[in-house]
């Protein structure tokens, strides 16, 4: 049997621990941010690969995740949430705009019907009404930004890692659909907010990792150009 690939280091304390060529073709790209006070798993795949993602996250962080930050409730990002919390006791953090989708296991709004999967319901432990933060150490936070547009409760996050500003901008590219509660005008405002961060690294949810800052800017601006009025 082939050995599973190892976590992929993105920056100091930042790793890719899930994705189509790491865990399951249906998974988004999942990331772990490891600090002395918290180990934050950012998204957790479609569900069937929850154990594999958790194994990579433990390898990367040396201990199980303390938090699971869900950038939104689509199944390729949130399908493994209930199972990972069962295995680790981690706190599920997400925005109020998407919380009821996960809590109810809504197959339509979560796009689970696109994947022919069921979404196991899970009530979040912490529901954000706007921005937020998770303390990684006494000096550093993972800063969470409400970035609606793809879905009402979409979130992005950023932290400093080895002197680099790393932005977790899942589904920067969309897609957009009435079933998701998408709002293009809100999305454009959210993307402008991400551009203002001037991140050195973008860890996106499907298109991979972009660096340095000019490549991050170019990718986000390309998405904006593709969805002009």
C-alpha positions in Angstrom: 0.0 0.0 0.0 1.3 3.5 -0.9 2.1 5.6 2.1 -0.1 8.7 2.4 1.6 12.0 1.4 2.9 14.2 4.2 1.5 17.6 5.2 2.8 20.4 2.9 4.5 23.3 4.6 3.3 26.6 3.3 5.0 28.9 5.8 6.3 28.7 9.4 3.6 26.8 11.3 1.2 26.7 8.3 0.5 23.5 6.4 -1.8 22.1 3.8 -3.4 19.0 5.2 -6.2 18.2 2.8 -7.2 18.5 -0.8 -7.9 16.5 -4.0 -4.4 15.0 -4.3 -3.8 14.6 -0.6 -7.0 13.1 0.8 -10.1 12.9 -1.5 -11.0 14.4 -4.9 -14.1 16.0 -3.4 -12.2 17.9 -0.7 -11.3 21.6 -0.9 -7.8 22.5 0.1 -7.6 22.4 3.9 -5.0 24.2 6.0 -3.6 24.0 9.6 -2.2 26.9 11.5 -0.2 25.7 14.5 0.7 28.0 17.4 1.6 27.3 21.0 -1.9 28.2 22.3 -4.1 26.9 19.4 -3.9 24.7 16.4 -6.6 25.8 13.9 -7.8 23.6 11.1 -9.2 25.7 8.4 -11.9 23.7 6.6 -12.2 20.0 6.7 -13.2 18.5 3.4 -16.3 16.7 2.2 -16.6 14.1 5.0 -15.4 10.7 3.7 -11.7 11.8 4.3 -12.1 13.3 7.7 -9.8 10.7 9.3 -7.1 11.3 6.7 -7.3 15.1 7.1 -7.1 14.7 10.9 -4.1 12.4 10.6 -2.2 15.0 8.5 -3.3 17.8 10.8 -1.9 15.9 13.8 1.4 15.2 12.0 1.7 18.9 11.1 0.7 20.3 14.5 2.0 17.5 16.8 -1.3 17.5 18.5 -5.0 17.4 17.4 -6.6 20.7 16.3 -8.1 22.8 19.1 -10.3 24.7 16.7 -12.0 24.1 13.3 -12.6 27.3 11.5 -15.2 26.8 8.7 -14.9 29.4 6.0 -18.5 28.5 4.9 -20.9 25.6 5.0 -20.4 24.0 1.6 -19.9 20.3 2.0 -16.4 20.2 0.4 -15.3 22.6 3.2 -17.5 21.5 6.1 -18.6 17.9 5.5 -16.1 16.4 8.0 -16.9 18.9 10.8 -19.1 16.6 13.0 -16.6 13.7 12.7 -13.5 15.7 13.4 -15.2 17.3 16.5 -16.2 13.8 17.7 -12.6 12.6 17.4 -10.8 15.7 18.9 -13.3 17.8 20.9 -12.2 20.8 18.9 -14.4 24.0 18.8 -16.2 24.6 15.5 -16.1 28.3 14.6 -18.1 29.8 11.8 -20.2 32.8 10.9 -23.9 33.2 11.7 -24.7 33.6 8.0 -23.9 29.9 7.3 -24.3 28.4 10.8 -27.9 27.1 10.2 -26.8 25.3 7.0 -24.4 23.1 8.9 -26.7 22.8 12.0 -29.6 21.6 9.9 -27.5 19.5 7.4 -29.1 21.4 4.5 -28.2 19.4 1.4 -29.2 22.2 -1.1 -27.5 25.2 0.5 -24.5 23.2 1.4 -24.2 21.9 -2.2 -24.1 18.3 -0.8 -26.6 17.4 -3.6 -23.9 18.3 -6.1 -21.6 15.7 -4.6 -24.3 13.1 -4.0 -23.3 13.1 -0.3 -25.2 13.7 2.9 -24.1 16.5 5.3 -24.0 15.4 8.9 -25.4 18.2 11.0 -23.3 19.9 13.6 -24.1 23.0 15.7 -21.1 25.3 15.8 -19.5 26.0 19.2 -18.8 29.6 18.4 -20.9 31.7 16.0 -19.4 35.0 14.7 -21.7 37.9 13.9 -18.8 39.8 12.2 -15.0 39.6 12.4 -13.2 37.6 15.1 -9.9 36.2 16.2 -8.3 33.0 17.6 -5.2 33.5 19.8 -2.3 31.4 18.4 0.1 32.7 21.1 0.1 35.6 23.6 1.5 37.8 20.8 -0.2 36.5 17.6 -3.8 36.0 16.5 -5.4 34.3 13.6 -7.6 37.2 12.5 -10.9 36.3 11.0 -12.8 38.5 8.5 -16.4 38.3 7.5 -16.2 38.2 3.6 -19.8 37.7 2.4 -20.6 37.1 -1.3 -20.0 33.5 -2.2 -22.3 32.7 0.7 -23.8 35.0 3.4 -21.4 33.7 6.1 -18.2 33.3 4.1 -15.1 34.0 6.2 -11.4 34.6 5.4 -8.5 34.6 7.9 -4.9 35.8 8.1 -1.9 35.5 10.3 1.8 36.3 10.4 4.0 33.3 9.8 7.7 33.7 9.8 7.4 37.4 9.0 5.0 36.7 6.1 1.3 37.7 6.0 -0.6 34.5 5.1 -4.2 34.9 3.9 -6.6 32.0 3.9 -9.1 33.1 1.2 -11.2 30.1 0.5 -13.3 30.2 -2.7 -12.1 33.7 -3.7 -13.2 32.6 -7.2 -16.8 31.8 -6.3 -18.9 30.2 -7.8 -22.1 32.1 -7.3 -25.7 30.7 -7.2 -29.1 31.7 -5.8 -29.1 28.5 -3.8 -26.0 29.6 -2.0 -27.4 33.1 -1.1 -24.6 34.6 -3.3 -24.3 38.3 -3.6 -21.9 39.6 -6.2 -21.8 43.2 -4.9 -21.0 42.0 -1.4 -18.3 39.6 -2.9 -16.7 42.5 -4.7 -16.5 44.5 -1.5 -15.0 41.5 0.3 -12.4 41.0 -2.4 -11.4 44.7 -2.1 -11.0 44.2 1.6 -8.7 41.2 1.0 -6.6 43.3 -1.5 -6.1 45.9 1.2 -4.4 43.3 3.4 -1.4 43.1 0.9 -0.8 39.5 1.8 2.5 37.8 1.0 0.8 34.4 0.6 -2.7 33.4 -0.4 -3.8 29.9 0.5 -7.0 29.6 -1.6 -9.5 26.8 -1.4 -9.3 25.2 -4.8 -6.6 27.0 -6.9 -3.7 26.4 -4.6 -1.1 28.7 -3.0 -0.1 32.0 -4.5 3.1 34.0 -3.6 4.6 36.6 -3.5 2.3 39.7 -2.9 2.1 40.7 -6.6 0.8 37.2 -7.5 -1.7 37.3 -4.7 -3.0 40.7 -5.9 -3.1 39.5 -9.5 -5.2 36.4 -8.7 -7.8 38.4 -6.7 -7.9 41.1 -9.4 -8.4 38.4 -12.1 -11.4 37.1 -10.2 -12.8 40.6 -9.9 -12.3 41.2 -13.6 -14.1 38.0 -14.5 -17.2 39.1 -12.5 -17.6 42.7 -13.5 -21.1 44.2 -13.9 
